[in-house]
Amino acid sequence: MIIDKDGNITIVTQEKASVTELVKKLDVVYNRYKNDNIIVSLTSLQSIALQDVIEFLQISNTHRKSKHSFVIVSDKVNLDEMPDEIVVVPTLQEAYDIIEMEEMERDLGF
């Protein structure tokens, strides 16, 4: 797990371990990044199942309730299968765009 910071955005990149292990590690270090928008990049993994994405659902819901963005980046999932409660995009640039839009919505009170 590699963690980078870009302003108020924390980017978590997973390289080798399973998604389940990543979610457990993210839970452990979550308090350090709970006030940032979070991008989880899974682009280096070979294949990702719907169940892998659902593993992030609890932490995503918690983070979004606290008025911060939580976005998963993967180009190896069927975006039509993803649940509406979690944001999954195919590129890092789209993740930044989603965060920017969500911040504008929060500023406007939506």
Secondary structure, DSSP 8 states (H G I E B T S, - for coil): -EEEEETTEEEEE--SS-HHHHHHHHHHHHHHHTTSEEEEE-TTSS---HHHHHTTHHHHHHHHHTT--EEEE-SSS-GGGS-TTSEEESSHHHHHHHHHHHHHHHHHT-
